[in-house]
Amino acid sequence: MTPTYVVRRIGFYVLIAAITLFFAVPMLWIASAPFDESPGLGVKWPDWTLDNVRKTLDHPYALHSMVNSLVICVTTAIGVTAFAALASYALSRVRIPGRDALLYGLLLLSSVVTGTAAMVPIFVMMFQLGLIDSRFGVALVMTGGLLPAAIFILKDFVDAVPKSYEESARVFGASTGQILRDVVLPVARPGLATILVWAFVNSWGNFLVPFLLIRSIELQPGAVLLQTFTDEGGSANLSVIPVFSLLFSIPVVVLYLLVNSRYGFRFHGGIKS
């Protein structure tokens, strides 16, 4: 064991410790600050109290914004998963001229034309459709933004489903819809779970789209309402923000635990080996 090797290993572990600390400090803050009598921006042992929880629950829009977030994100996740399943099956099984170029073009455009660059035409389109100040309008925009990448990801799972399964089903008189529902989708279920979680998480923390499209505070999701938690002086209200942040993280954690208990986040396309 040479001195150079020892120095490299020490440097490696110091780097890992620094990265761990970088991510651990916010988690420690969000776990302790909600129950601190005088929460601050630093991490310290809290003076235990439940007054912050009471203040947050007494806020007229805090819990309702969580419901708005759930409505928007569940609608988006279901829409992205359903449309991605149909499109990926069509692109996988139907020989369309320029299919690969179309797929990569959609993915490239969805990456290059970001939400910020496209928000002006999107706002005009939603205004013309009468979907300003509508949770469905927000979910529709989010679904369109996430769909190209979702199709690209899910197509690999559909490609891995053996075509012999479909041919056997056709022998017994199954229609295309029945094959998709009863043969392809059950085998590609890990991919569907991947898309569902991915779409939910991406829409759950989205701030820009609902901020621009929703005017009424009663319809604002939690990601937008969070920036309104200020005191009389305009400073961040550290009595409400930590508790709301903790509550805001619960749905994503619960979804992760549910999917992890079923699939263990060991996703495979097609057949498990």
N, C-alpha and C positions, 0 to 999 in steps of 0.2 A: 504494500500500500504506500504509494509515493506521496510526498507533500502536496504535489499538484492535484492529485486525486482528492486528498482530504480537503483542500481549499475549495475545489469545485463542488464537492458534496455539501460543505458548509454553506457556500453561496447559494446552492440550489434550495436547501431547507430554509434559509433566511428569506429567499424570494417567495417560497410557498407560504411561509408564516406571514409575510407582509400582505400577500394577496388575500389570505384567509382573514386577516385582521381588517382589511379594507372592506370586505363584504360582511364581516361579523358585526362591526360597530353599528351600522344602520339597523340590523336585526335586534341587537341589544337595546337600542334606543326605542324601537317600536314596541318592544316587549315590556319596557320599564316605564317610559314616559306617560302612558295612559293612566297609571296608578300612582303618579307622583303628585304631591300636593302643590309643588311649584316647579313644573316641568320647564326645562330649558333645552338648548340645542346640543348640550353635551350629555354624555352617558355617566350616570351616577346612581348610587343606591337610592331608590325612591323612598320618600316619606309617604307610606301607603295611605291611599284614600280612594273612594269611589265617587267623589264629587265630579270628577271629569267625565265619568261615564254618564252620570245623571244629566250633566249639562249637554252632552252630545245627544242623548236620547230625547231631551226636551227641545232640541232644535227643530223648528217646524218642517224642515225639508231634508234632514239628514237621512232618516230611514226611507223616506219616499224616493230619494235619489238612488238608493241602493236597488229599489224595485225597478226604477227606470233603467238602471244599468243592466239588470238581469233580463228585462224585456228586450232591450236592444241587442245584447250579446247572445242570448239564446236564439233569437230570430236570425241573427247574422250567422251563427254557427250552424244552425239547421239548414239555412239557405245555401251557404257555401258547401256544406257536405253533400246536400242533395244534388245541386247543379254540377258539382265537381264529379260526383259518381256517374251521372248521365253522360257528361261530356268526355270523361276519361274512358268510359266504356266504348263510346262511339269512335274516339280517336284511336283506341287500341285495336278494335275489330274491323272497322271500315277502312278500306284503302282509299283515302282521299288524296288526290294530287296535291303535292306541297304540304302534306300533313305536318311533317317535322318542322318545316320552315314556319308554318303558322303557329305551332306550339312554342317554338323558341322566340318567335316575334312577339307573341303575347306576353311571355315571361320577361322579355327585354323591355317592352314598353311599360309594363307594370313596375319595373325596377327603375327605369330612367325617368319616366314621368311620375314624379312623386306626388303625394297628396297635396303638398304646399303649392307646387306649380300648377296643379289642375283644379284648385279650389274655386277660382273665379268662374270658369265655364261650368263647373259642377253646381255652384251656387245659382247661376243663372238658369240652368236646366231644372233644378229643384224648385226654383221660384215659378217657372213657367208651368211646372206640373202641379203646383199648389201643395208641395210637400215641405215647405219651410215650417218650422215649429212642429215637426212630426217625428215621432220615434221611428215609425216605419220608414220615413225618408232617410234617416240616419243609418238604419240597418241596411237599406237598399244600397246606399253609397259604399258602406263598408263591405258589403257582399261583393259588389263589383270590383273593388280594389283588391280583395283577397283571392278572388276566383282564379285568375291566371296561374298564380303560384300553386294553388290547391290542385288544379287540374294537372299541372306538371308533376307534382309529387304523387298524386293518386294513380296516375297512368302507369307508373312502374309497378304498383301493386296489382293492377288489373292485368298488365302484361304477363305477370308471373302465374296467373290462373291458367292451368292447362286447358287448351281448346277441346281436348277429348271429353272433358266434363260436359261442355255445351253440346257437343255432337251426340253424346249419349242421351241428354235431355231432349234433344230434337227428335231422336228416334222414337221416344215415347210421347211425342206430340206437344211438347212444351213450346209456348210462344216466346218471342224475344223478351217480352216483359217478364214472363215467368222465369226465364233463364237468368235474367239480370237479378231478379229479386231472390230466387231460391238457390241459385248456383254460384253466381259470380260474387255478389255482395257478401254472403256469409264467409266465403273463403278470403275475401279482401277486407274482412272486418277490422283487422289491426290497422290497416291503412285508413279506414273510415274514422277509427278512434283517434289516429294521429291528426287528421284534418280537423276533427271536431274540437280537440283540445287546442290545437294551434290557432284556429279561427276564434275561439272563445277568448283566449288569452290576448290575442292581438287587438280584438275589439274592446276588451274590458278596460284596458289602459289608454284607449284612444281619446285624446283631448281635442284635437283640432277640428275634426268633423262635427261632433255635437256642439262644440263651442260656436261654430259658424252657422249651423243650421237650426239650432234651437234657441228661441228667444225667451220663452217663458221659464221662469225659475222652477215652476212646478214640474216641468218635463225634463229638466237637466239631469244627466247621469252623475254619478259620484265623482268621476274624474274632472268634470267641469265645476261642480259645486264646491270642490275642495279649495279652489282658488278664491272663493268668496268668504272663507272663514278668517275674518280679521276683527280686531277690536276697535274701540272708538278712535284710536290714533292711527288706524290703518296698518298696524303691525300684525304679523301672523298670530292668530289666537292659539297659543300652545296648550290651552286647556281642552280644546275640541279637536284640533288636527291630529294629535297622536291616537286618540280613541277612534276617530273616524278612519284613520289609516289602517288601524288594526282590524276594524270591521270590514274595511274594503278589501283586505287581503284574504279574508276567510273563504269566499266562494272559489277563488282560484286554487287555494290549498285543498279544499274539499274535493274539487274536480280532479286534481292531481292524485289524491289518495284513492278515489274511486276507480280511476283508470289504472292506476298502479296496482291496485289489488286484483284487477282483472287481467291485465296484460304485463305488469311489471316493467312497462316501458321498454320491453325487448320486442320491438316490432319487426316482423318479417313480411316480405311480399309473398303472396301465394301460399305455398304449403310450408309448414314448419318442418324442419328437419329433425 
